[in-house]
Amino acid sequence: MKFRKIALIVALAVATLAPARGDDKKTIDITAKRFEFSPNRVTLKRGETVTLRVSSQDVTHGLFVRALKIDTDIPAGQSTELTITPDTVGTFTAICHHFCGSGHGNMKMTFEVVE
């Protein structure tokens, strides 16, 4: 009987102290295909952690933004996830950093980080 009470108290304490799972997780889906990212503009909040789930619909692409420490490959027909927490407010241009054809140089998107 004593053991059950202690187990119940411990279980309640853990449930109360544990952070809610999935409640505050923010995920943004980005699709790469010749020669565009969709969406082509994403707004993020400074200090807010977000997971970017980036998928390629055709060939291997890349997503690169030096100021946000984003540098990832997106294999053909697959997706990849990366988690970032922007710490700088501003507007940043992302580029595809894998040659993907004649329109490669125009394959860009914008990340806007706000307060």
Contact map, one row per residue, 1 for C-alpha under 8 A:
1111100000000000000000000000000000000000000000000000000000000000000000000000000000000000000000000000000000000000000
1111110000000000000000000000000000000000000000000000000000000000000000000000000000000000000000000000000000000000000
1111111000000000000000000000000000000000000000000000000000000000000000000000000000000000000000000000000000000000000
1111111100000000000000000000000000000000000000000000000000000000000000000000000000000000000000000000000000000000000
1111111110000000000000000000000000000000000000000000000000000000000000000000000000000000000000000000000000000000000
0111111111000000000000000000000000000000000000000000000000000000000000000000000000000000000000000000000000000000000
0011111111100000000000000000000000000000000000000000000000000000000000000000000000000000000000000000000000000000000
0001111111110000000000000000000000000000000000000000000000000000000000000000000000000000000000000000000000000000000
0000111111111000000000000000000000000000000000000000000000000000000000000000000000000000000000000000000000000000000
0000011111111100000000000000000000000000000000000000000000000000000000000000000000000000000000000000000000000000000
0000001111111110000000000000000000000000000000000000000000000000000000000000000000000000000000000000000000000000000
0000000111111111000000000000000000000000000000000000000000000000000000000000000000000000000000000000000000000000000
0000000011111111100000000000000000000000000000000000000000000000000000000000000000000000000000000000000000000000000
0000000001111111110000000000000000000000000000000000000000000000000000000000000000000000000000000000000000000000000
0000000000111111110000000000000000000000000000000000000000000000000000000000000000000000000000000000000000000000000
0000000000011111110000000000000000000000000000000000000000000000000000000000000000000000000000000000000000000000000
0000000000001111111000000000000000000000000000000000000000000000000000000000000000000000000000000000000000000000000
0000000000000111111100000000000000000000000000000000000000000000000000000000000000000000000000000000000000000000000
0000000000000000111110000000000000000000000000000000000000000000000000000000000000000000000000000000000000000000000
0000000000000000011111110000000000000000000000000000000000000000000000000000000000000000000000000000000000000000000
0000000000000000001111111000000000000000000000000000000000000000000000000000000000000000000000000000000000000000000
0000000000000000000111111000000000000000000000000000000000000000000000000000000000000000000000000000000000000000000
0000000000000000000111111000000000000000000000000000000000000000000000000000000000000000000000000000000000000000000
0000000000000000000111111100000000000000000000000000000000000000000000000000000000000000000000000000000000000000000
0000000000000000000011111110000000000000000000001110000000000000000000000000000000000000000000000000000000000000000
0000000000000000000000011111000000000000000000001110000000000000000000000000000000000000000000000000000000000000000
0000000000000000000000001111100000000000000000000111100000000000000000000000000000000000000000000000000000000000000
0000000000000000000000000111110000000000000000000111100000000000000000000000000000000000000000000000000000000000000
0000000000000000000000000011111000000000000000000001111000000000000000000000000000000000000000000000000000000000000
0000000000000000000000000001111100001110000000000001111000000000000000000000000000000000000000000000000000000000000
0000000000000000000000000000111110001110000000000000011110000000000000000000000000000000000000000000000000000000000
0000000000000000000000000000011111111100000000000000011110001000000000000000000000000000000000000000000000000000000
0000000000000000000000000000001111111000000000000000000111101000000000000000000000000000000000000000000000000000000
0000000000000000000000000000000111110000000000000000000001100000000000000000000000000000000000000001101100100000000
0000000000000000000000000000000111111000000000000000000000000000000000000000000000000000000000000001001101100000000
0000000000000000000000000000000111111101000000000000000000000000000000000000000000000000000000000000000001111000000
0000000000000000000000000000011110111111000000000000000000000000000000000000000000000000000000000000000000111000000
0000000000000000000000000000011100011111100000000000000000000000000000000000000000000000000000000000000000000000000
0000000000000000000000000000011000001111110000000000000000000000000000000000000000000000000000000000000000001000000
0000000000000000000000000000000000011111110000000000000000000000000000000000000000000000000000000000000000011100000
0000000000000000000000000000000000000111111000000000000000000000000000000000000000000000000000000000000000001111000
0000000000000000000000000000000000000011111100000000000000000000000000000000000000000000000000000000000000000111000
0000000000000000000000000000000000000000111110000000000000000000000000000000000000000000000000000000000000000011110
0000000000000000000000000000000000000000011111010000000000000000000000000000000000000100000000000000000000000011110
0000000000000000000000000000000000000000001111110000000000000000000000000000000000000100000000000000000000000000111
0000000000000000000000000000000000000000000111110000000000000000000000000000000000001111100000000000000000000000111
0000000000000000000000000000000000000000000011111000000000000000000000000000000000001110000000000000000000000000000
0000000000000000000000000000000000000000000111111100000000000000000000000000000000001100000000000000000000000000000
0000000000000000000000001100000000000000000000111110000000000000000000000000000000111100000000000000000000000000000
0000000000000000000000001111000000000000000000011111000000000000000000000000000000111000000000000000000000000000000
0000000000000000000000001111000000000000000000001111100000000000000000000000000011110000000000000000000000000000000
0000000000000000000000000011110000000000000000000111110000000000000000000000000011110000000000000000000000000000000
0000000000000000000000000011110000000000000000000011111000000000000000000000001111000000000000000000000000000000000
0000000000000000000000000000111100000000000000000001111100000000000000000100001110000000000000000000000000000000000
0000000000000000000000000000111100000000000000000000111110000000000000000110111100000000000000000000000000000000000
0000000000000000000000000000001110000000000000000000011111111000000000000111111000000000000000000000000000000000000
0000000000000000000000000000001110000000000000000000001111100000000000000001110000000000000000000000000000000000000
0000000000000000000000000000000011000000000000000000000111110000000000000001100000000000000000000000000000000000000
0000000000000000000000000000000011000000000000000000000111111000000000000011100000000000000000000001000000000000000
0000000000000000000000000000000000000000000000000000000101111100000000001111100000000000000000000101000000000000000
0000000000000000000000000000000110000000000000000000000100111110000000001111000000000000000000011111000000000000000
0000000000000000000000000000000000000000000000000000000000011111000000111100000000000000000000111100000000000000000
0000000000000000000000000000000000000000000000000000000000001111100001111100000000000000000001111000000000000000000
0000000000000000000000000000000000000000000000000000000000000111110011110000000000000000000001111000000000000000000
0000000000000000000000000000000000000000000000000000000000000011111111100000000000000000000111100000000000000000000
0000000000000000000000000000000000000000000000000000000000000001111111100000000000000000000000000000000000000000000
0000000000000000000000000000000000000000000000000000000000000000111111000000000000000001000100000000000000000000000
0000000000000000000000000000000000000000000000000000000000000000111111000000000000010111000000000000000000000000000
0000000000000000000000000000000000000000000000000000000000000001111111100000000000010000000000000000000000000000000
0000000000000000000000000000000000000000000000000000000000000011111111110000000000010000000000000000000000000000000
0000000000000000000000000000000000000000000000000000000000000111110011111000000000000000000000000000000000000000000
0000000000000000000000000000000000000000000000000000000000000111000001111100000000000000000000000000000000000000000
0000000000000000000000000000000000000000000000000000000000011110000000111110000100000000000000000100000000000000000
0000000000000000000000000000000000000000000000000000011100011110000000011111011100000000000000000000000000000000000
0000000000000000000000000000000000000000000000000000001100111000000000001111111000000000000000000000000000000000000
0000000000000000000000000000000000000000000000000000000111111000000000000111110000000000000000000000000000000000000
0000000000000000000000000000000000000000000000000000001111110000000000000011111000000000000000000000000000000000000
0000000000000000000000000000000000000000000000000000001110000000000000000111111100000000000000000000000000000000000
0000000000000000000000000000000000000000000000000000111100000000000000000110111110000000000000000000000000000000000
0000000000000000000000000000000000000000000000000000111000000000000000001100011111000000000000000000000000000000000
0000000000000000000000000000000000000000000000000011110000000000000000000000001111100000000000000000000000000000000
0000000000000000000000000000000000000000000000000011100000000000000000000000000111110000000000000000000000000000000
0000000000000000000000000000000000000000000000001111000000000000000000000000000011111000000000000000000000000000000
0000000000000000000000000000000000000000000000001111000000000000000111000000000001111100000000000000000000000000000
0000000000000000000000000000000000000000000001111100000000000000000000000000000000111110000000000000000000000000000
0000000000000000000000000000000000000000000111111000000000000000000100000000000000011111100000000000000000000000100
0000000000000000000000000000000000000000000001100000000000000000000100000000000000001111100000000000000000000000000
0000000000000000000000000000000000000000000001000000000000000000001100000000000000000111110000000000000000000000100
0000000000000000000000000000000000000000000001000000000000000000000000000000000000000111111000000000000000000001111
0000000000000000000000000000000000000000000000000000000000000000000000000000000000000001111100000000000000000001110
0000000000000000000000000000000000000000000000000000000000000000000000000000000000000000111110000000000000000111100
0000000000000000000000000000000000000000000000000000000000000000101000000000000000000000011111000000000000000111000
0000000000000000000000000000000000000000000000000000000000000000100000000000000000000000001111100000000000011110000
0000000000000000000000000000000000000000000000000000000000000011100000000000000000000000000111110000000000011110000
0000000000000000000000000000000000000000000000000000000000000111100000000000000000000000000011111000000000111000000
0000000000000000000000000000000000000000000000000000000000001111000000000000000000000000000001111110000110110000000
0000000000000000000000000000000000000000000000000000000000001111000000000000000000000000000000111110000000000000000
0000000000000000000000000000000000000000000000000000000000011100000000001000000000000000000000011111000000000000000
0000000000000000000000000000000000000000000000000000000000001000000000000000000000000000000000011111100100000000000
0000000000000000000000000000000001100000000000000000000000111000000000000000000000000000000000000111111100000000000
0000000000000000000000000000000001000000000000000000000000000000000000000000000000000000000000000011111100000000000
0000000000000000000000000000000000000000000000000000000000000000000000000000000000000000000000000001111110000000000
0000000000000000000000000000000001100000000000000000000000000000000000000000000000000000000000000001111111100000000
0000000000000000000000000000000001100000000000000000000000000000000000000000000000000000000000010011111111100000000
0000000000000000000000000000000000000000000000000000000000000000000000000000000000000000000000010000011111110000000
0000000000000000000000000000000000110000000000000000000000000000000000000000000000000000000000000000001111110000000
0000000000000000000000000000000001111000000000000000000000000000000000000000000000000000000000110000001111111000000
0000000000000000000000000000000000011001000000000000000000000000000000000000000000000000000011110000000011111100000
0000000000000000000000000000000000011011100000000000000000000000000000000000000000000000000011100000000000111110000
0000000000000000000000000000000000000001110000000000000000000000000000000000000000000000001111000000000000011111000
0000000000000000000000000000000000000000111100000000000000000000000000000000000000000000001111000000000000001111100
0000000000000000000000000000000000000000111100000000000000000000000000000000000000000000111100000000000000000111110
0000000000000000000000000000000000000000001111000000000000000000000000000000000000000101111000000000000000000011111
0000000000000000000000000000000000000000001111000000000000000000000000000000000000000000110000000000000000000001111
0000000000000000000000000000000000000000000011000000000000000000000000000000000000000000100000000000000000000000111
